[in-house]
Amino acid sequence: MTTIDSPDRAPARVAADPATRGRFITLEGGEGAGKSTLLALVRERLAARGIDVVLTREPGGTPLGEAVRALVLDPAQRGIRAESELLLVFAARAQHVRELIEPALAAGRWVVSDRYTDASYAYQGGGRGQPIERIAALEAWVAPIRPDLSLLLDLPVAQGLARAGARGATDRIEAEDAAFFERVRAVYRERAAAEPGRFRIIDASQPLAAVCAAAATQLDAFLDLAGVAA
């Protein structure tokens, strides 16, 4: 199993047989939704079935991506404009797709990412007000790979912010007001409703054990449908 900290990157252009190509799973949701906990659960569930897993995150996943992440989340960088944030995130994503995601999938590994393009529609689109058409154009240009499964951890904004605040100092994004995160949540829910075949909504307001159980059920159903032996 490969992790964020040791991505074991393959060459960027690797031909893949569709029958042996890996699957791409993303975890999405607002602040305090519990994606980090769920990431560990997904890793364990896949590894238990003998799947070679690559864990990653956005922004991040590569040296360039991690540098962009530090910049975008830095509370001292309050002056970053919405357009700049959008382009920074997609610059990191372009590198992420070519350096890690595509090579791993082509090599037959399964990639699990904490956020992907849905986050840009939610945060830079819903939160920052960037046009959806602009985000879609960037997505088509540098991140055409579509997730096979997206688990959306959904919970009320106030509850999520309370959880995030309990972790300590807030980053630049977490410091936004509740109205910002209401817009983020609304876009996530709209995207899930528009693509029910890809999204599975998990009620993240439940106790942790219930959230993990619901996610495990959805993941196991996906694995069974994909023909992965238990």
N, C-alpha and C positions, 0 to 999 in steps of 0.2 A: 504493500500500500504506500502511495506517495502522498505527502502532505504539503500544505502551504509552505512550510519551512524548508522542504527539500523537494522541489518540483521535478527533478530528474527529466529535464526537457529533451525532447527528440527534435530532429531537424524539422523546419517549418513546413516543408512540402513533402508529405508522405501519402502515397496512394493508398486507398483503403477499399477493401472489399465490403460492400454494404452488409454482408452477412456476418462479418467479424468486427465491424466498426463498433466502438463503445457507445454508451448512452450518456446523455447530458441531463443532469438534474439540477435545478436551481431552487434555492430557498429565498423567499421574499417576505417582506413585511416591514412595518414601521419600527420606530425605536422601542426597545424594551419588550419585543415580541418573543425573544428566546431562541433566536436563530442559532446562536453558538451551541446551545444545548442540543438542539435538533440536529445540527451538523454532526455531532458526535454519534447520535443515535443512528443516523443514516449510514455513516461510515461502518458502524458495527454491524448493522443489518446487511449491508452489501458484502462486507468481508466474510460474514458467516455463510454466505452462499458462494464463496470462492471467487468473488469479483475483485479485480485489481482496481483500487479506488484512488483517484487523485482529488484531494481536497484543495479548494482555492477560495478566493474572495475578490470582491470588487468594492471600491477601487483596490487594486493590488494584484497579487499573483505572480508578479515579475519584479525585478529590481526597479524598473521604471515605474510600474504601477504602484509599488509601495511608496516611492518618492512622491508621486502625485497624491496618493492617499494622505500622506503626512501634511502636504500643502493644503489640500481641500478641507481637511478636518481641523486644521490649526486655528484655535480661537483668535489668534492674533491677526489672522487674515480676513478680517471682517469686510475689507474693501473689494474682495473678489466679486466681479459682476456675474450676473446670471449666465450671460453668453460665455464668459470665460470658464465658469464652472462646468458648463455643458461640454465645451470643447476639451477641457482638461480630462474629464471623465471618459470621453470617447477616445482621446489619445491613449490613455492607459488601457482602455478596452481593446483598441486595435492591436497593441503589443501583446496583450493577454491572449487574444484569440490566436494570433500567429505563432507566438512563442510557446504557449502551454496548451490551450484548449484543443485546437485543431490537431496538433501532433499526437496528443494523448488519445483522442477519439480515434484517429486513424490507426493507432497502434493497438486498438482493442480495449483500451482502458475506459473506465467509467469516470466521468468528471462530475463532481458535486461542488457547486459554487454558491457561496454566500453572496447573493445578489448577482444580477446580470442586467440585461437591457430593460426589463420591466421597471427596475429601480429608476432609470433615467426618465421614463414616462411619468412615474409617480413623483419623484423628487424634483428633477429639473423641469418637467412639464407641469404637473399639478402644483407642486410647491412653489417653484420659481416663475411659473407662467410662460415658459418657453413653448413656442408653437409645436404641436404634435407633428406637423408635417416636417419641421426641421429635424426633430429627433428621429423620425422614420427615415429620412434621407441619410442621416449619419449611420443609422443602424444598417441600412441596406449596403452602404459603402464599406464599412469596416467590421461589422459584426453580423453577417448573414446567417450564422449558425443558430438554429432554433432549439430551445430546450425540448427534450422529450417529455419531461414532467416538471411542473413547478408547484412546490408546496408553499401556499400563502398563509403565513401566520397572521391572523387578523384578531385585533382586540381594540377596545375603545381607546381613544387617544390619551385621555387622562390617566388611564391605568398604565399604559405603556410609558408615558413620560415619568410617572411616579417610580416605575421600576428602573428606568434609565437613570433618574436622578439619584437613586439609592446606591448606584455603583460608584458615585464620586463626582469629580469635576466633569462638566459637560464639554463636548467638543463643539466645533463651529456649527455643525448641523443640528445637534441636539439642543443648542441654545435658541433655536427658532421658537416662535410662539405656537400656541395650540392651533390657531387657524391654519398655519402652514401645514401642520401634520394632519389636520382634518382633510385638507385638499389632497395630501399624499394618500391617505387611506381611501378616499373616494375614487381616485384614479386606479389604485390597486384593485378595488372591488369591481370597477367597471371593466378592467381588463380580464379579470377572472370570469365575469359574466359573459364576456365576448368570446372567450376561448375555454369552454367547459371541458373540452377534450384534453387540454394540457394542464389546466389548473386543478388543484385540490385545495379547498379552503379548510384550514384547521382553526378551530376556535381557541385562540391562545389566551383567552381570559380565564380558562379553566385552571385548576391546579396542575402543576408540572406533570404529575403521573398521568393525568387524563390526556394532556396534550401529546405526550410521548406515545400513549396507547393509540390515539387517533391517527397520529402520523405513521406509526408502525403498520396499522391496518391498511392505510392508503398505499404505503410503499410496498407492502407484501402483495397487494392486489396488482400493482404495476409490474412487479417482478414475475408474478405468475403469468400475467398476460404476455410478458416478454419471453416466456418460456425458460426462465432461469430456474434450475432445479433447487428445491429446498434443501 
